Every structure is written in structure tokens, then in C-alpha cells.
């Protein structure tokens, strides 16, 4: 069926010397044209996603701190207002604190919801639980409000979940 090709023939030289090089070029070209770009794209998407998780985690941490500080200030001035009548300056200050708290809450909730696009279902669950707790708490009267330590506890839970996300 197959006959021996003479060693000095052109076909033998091409098949023994050039064919391996041609196959290497073809396979390498295929890898360079098809496989490597897909791997690079996948790497770029993962890198972007991880960077976005870090950015959102930092943003959430900052907004959480502002939100808790606003609540602490609001509770303090409101309790002060129970004992004494607030003067005009103190009323304006309280209104400013309320506006600051509302702005901080809106920023925090927006960052948390954005984070849910990138974070795992485990972290999203912690975020959902906090938002539900916060919705109930935000409508409470002064006497029904929890101590600031409860906001801090939620801050720790959320930060812990986000830290696990960033570490992945």
C-alpha cells in the first residue's frame, strides 16, 4: 500500500523537514487567533469584576460610616430636644442632619444594590437582610430606635461579607 519514499526526493524532504514546522505554524496560528483572545477576554472580565467588587466595597464602607454617623447625630439632637426646646439654630441643625442622613442612606442603598450585581448570593442575602432591617428601623419613633451599636453590628456583617467577596 505505502511505498518507501526515497530520501533524496522532494516529497521526503518536505514531509520530514518542513511538515513539522508547517504544522507548528498552523497550530500556533490557530491558538494565537482563536484560543488566546478568548482566554484574554475571560481574564479581562474577571479582572474588571474583581476591581469593581473592591471599588464597591470601599464605596459601601464609606457610605455606611456616614449613614451611621448621621443616625448617631440625629438621635443625640432628638433626645436633647426631648429635654429642652430647640432654638432656631438647633432646629436648622437637626433638619440638616436629617437631610444628611437621608442622603447617606440613599447613597448606601444605591451602592449596596449595585454591589448585588457583582457579589455572590450569600453576600446579596446579607445585603437584603440589612435593607429589610433598615426599612423597618428607619420608620421607628425615637423611643423605638435601636442603639447605634445595632447599626454597627449590621455594618460589621455587611463588611465581613464584602471582605470575603474581595478575597475570592
Backbone torsions as a table, in degrees:
resi	resn	phi	psi	omega
1	UNK	NA	-63.8	176.2
2	UNK	-94.8	137.4	177.6
3	UNK	-109.0	156.0	178.7
4	UNK	-67.7	130.4	177.7
5	UNK	-89.8	130.5	179.6
6	UNK	-61.9	142.0	-175.6
7	UNK	-66.1	-24.0	-179.1
8	UNK	-95.5	6.9	179.9
9	UNK	-81.9	155.9	179.6
10	UNK	-63.1	-39.2	179.7
11	UNK	-63.2	-41.0	178.8
12	UNK	-65.2	-44.1	-179.5
13	UNK	-62.5	-45.9	179.9
14	UNK	-62.5	-45.0	-175.9
15	UNK	-73.6	-32.1	-177.2
16	UNK	-88.6	-33.5	-176.2
17	UNK	-102.3	-42.8	-173.1
18	UNK	-93.3	-29.9	-177.2
19	UNK	-60.3	-45.5	176.9
20	UNK	-60.2	-39.8	179.1
21	UNK	-66.4	-41.4	179.0
22	UNK	-64.4	-41.9	178.9
23	UNK	-64.1	-40.8	178.1
24	UNK	-61.2	-43.4	178.9
25	UNK	-64.2	-43.3	-178.8
26	UNK	-65.7	-47.1	180.0
27	UNK	-65.7	-44.8	178.3
28	UNK	-61.6	-40.6	177.5
29	UNK	-63.3	-41.1	177.8
30	UNK	-62.9	-46.5	179.5
31	UNK	-61.6	-44.0	-178.5
32	UNK	-67.2	-34.3	-176.4
33	UNK	-85.9	-31.9	-172.9
34	UNK	-113.0	-50.5	-171.0
35	UNK	-79.9	-50.4	-176.6
36	UNK	-60.0	-42.7	177.5
37	UNK	-61.5	-36.6	178.0
38	UNK	-65.8	-42.8	177.2
39	UNK	-63.6	-40.1	179.0
40	UNK	-65.1	-42.3	178.1
41	UNK	-61.8	-43.7	179.5
42	UNK	-63.1	-42.1	177.2
43	UNK	-62.0	-44.2	-179.3
44	UNK	-63.1	-41.3	179.0
45	UNK	-64.5	-44.5	178.8
46	UNK	-63.0	-43.6	179.4
47	UNK	-61.9	-44.6	178.8
48	UNK	-63.5	-43.0	-179.8
49	UNK	-62.8	-43.4	179.0
50	UNK	-65.3	-39.8	177.8
51	UNK	-65.2	-40.6	179.2
52	UNK	-63.8	-39.2	176.7
53	UNK	-60.7	-44.2	178.7
54	UNK	-63.2	-45.0	-179.4
55	UNK	-61.6	-46.1	179.9
56	UNK	-65.7	-37.7	178.4
57	UNK	-61.9	-42.9	177.4
58	UNK	-65.0	-43.4	179.6
59	UNK	-61.7	-44.7	179.6
60	UNK	-63.0	-41.6	179.5
61	UNK	-60.8	-44.3	179.8
62	UNK	-64.9	-47.8	-178.8
63	UNK	-65.3	-36.2	179.2
64	UNK	-62.6	-44.0	-179.5
65	UNK	-63.0	-43.7	178.5
66	UNK	-63.4	-40.4	-178.8
67	UNK	-63.6	-46.5	-179.7
68	UNK	-65.8	-41.5	178.1
69	UNK	-61.8	-39.4	178.1
70	UNK	-65.1	-42.3	177.1
71	UNK	-61.7	-45.1	-179.5
72	UNK	-59.3	-45.8	179.0
73	UNK	-63.5	-42.6	-178.7
74	UNK	-64.6	-43.2	178.7
75	UNK	-63.0	-42.3	-179.3
76	UNK	-62.0	-50.0	-177.7
77	UNK	-70.4	-31.6	178.2
78	UNK	-68.7	-41.0	176.4
79	UNK	-65.6	-38.4	176.0
80	UNK	-60.6	-38.9	179.7
81	UNK	-68.2	-20.4	176.1
82	UNK	-71.7	-33.3	-177.0
83	UNK	-85.8	-25.7	-175.5
84	UNK	-146.6	159.0	176.9
85	UNK	-80.1	128.8	-179.7
86	UNK	-74.1	136.5	174.9
87	UNK	-79.2	175.2	-175.9
88	UNK	-57.6	-41.1	-179.7
89	UNK	-63.9	-40.8	180.0
90	UNK	-70.1	-35.8	176.5
91	UNK	-64.2	-44.5	178.1
92	UNK	-62.5	-41.5	179.1
93	UNK	-62.0	-44.5	178.5
94	UNK	-60.5	-42.8	179.1
95	UNK	-64.2	-37.3	177.0
96	UNK	-65.1	-40.9	178.4
97	UNK	-65.1	-40.4	177.8
98	UNK	-61.8	-45.3	178.9
99	UNK	-62.7	-40.5	178.5
100	UNK	-64.5	-42.7	177.8
101	UNK	-61.4	-44.5	179.6
102	UNK	-62.9	-42.5	178.8
103	UNK	-65.2	-42.4	178.4
104	UNK	-64.2	-40.1	178.9
105	UNK	-64.4	-46.2	179.4
106	UNK	-59.8	-42.8	179.5
107	UNK	-66.0	-42.2	179.3
108	UNK	-63.5	-48.6	-178.6
109	UNK	-63.4	-38.9	178.0
110	UNK	-63.7	-43.0	179.2
111	UNK	-66.9	-40.1	178.2
112	UNK	-62.9	-44.7	179.5
113	UNK	-66.4	-37.7	176.0
114	UNK	-63.5	-40.6	179.4
115	UNK	-60.6	-31.2	-179.5
116	UNK	-64.6	-17.1	174.2
117	UNK	-70.3	-25.4	-174.8
118	UNK	-111.4	-26.6	-173.7
119	UNK	-85.1	160.0	-179.5
120	UNK	-68.4	168.8	179.2
121	UNK	-65.5	-30.3	177.5
122	UNK	-63.2	-47.9	179.0
123	UNK	-68.6	-38.1	177.9
124	UNK	-61.7	-34.5	178.0
125	UNK	-65.0	-43.4	178.4
126	UNK	-61.6	-42.5	178.9
127	UNK	-62.7	-46.3	178.6
128	UNK	-60.3	-42.5	179.4
129	UNK	-62.3	-42.5	178.2
130	UNK	-63.3	-46.0	-177.3
131	UNK	-61.6	-41.6	177.3
132	UNK	-62.3	-46.9	177.7
133	UNK	-59.9	-44.3	-177.6
134	UNK	-65.7	-37.1	178.6
135	UNK	-63.2	-40.5	177.7
136	UNK	-69.6	-41.1	-176.5
137	UNK	-70.1	-39.0	-174.6
138	UNK	-63.7	-23.8	-179.2
139	UNK	-97.2	4.9	-179.0
140	UNK	-75.9	154.7	174.7
141	UNK	-77.9	168.4	-177.7
142	UNK	-55.7	-43.0	-178.4
143	UNK	-70.7	-21.5	-179.4
144	UNK	-92.1	-12.6	-176.7
145	UNK	-65.8	140.8	176.0
146	UNK	-73.7	169.2	174.4
147	UNK	-68.8	156.2	-179.6
148	UNK	-58.8	-25.6	179.7
149	UNK	-59.3	-29.7	178.2
150	UNK	-68.9	-37.2	174.0
151	UNK	-63.9	-41.1	178.2
152	UNK	-61.8	-39.2	178.0
153	UNK	-61.7	-44.2	177.0
154	UNK	-65.0	-37.9	177.4
155	UNK	-59.6	-44.1	179.1
156	UNK	-63.1	-42.6	179.8
157	UNK	-61.9	-46.7	-178.7
158	UNK	-66.1	-46.1	179.8
159	UNK	-61.2	-37.9	178.5
160	UNK	-62.9	-44.6	178.5
161	UNK	-63.8	-40.6	-179.4
162	UNK	-69.1	-36.6	177.6
163	UNK	-61.9	-39.9	176.5
164	UNK	-64.0	-37.3	178.4
165	UNK	-62.5	-47.7	-176.9
166	UNK	-66.8	-32.2	-178.7
167	UNK	-74.0	-15.8	-176.8
168	UNK	-71.6	NA	NA
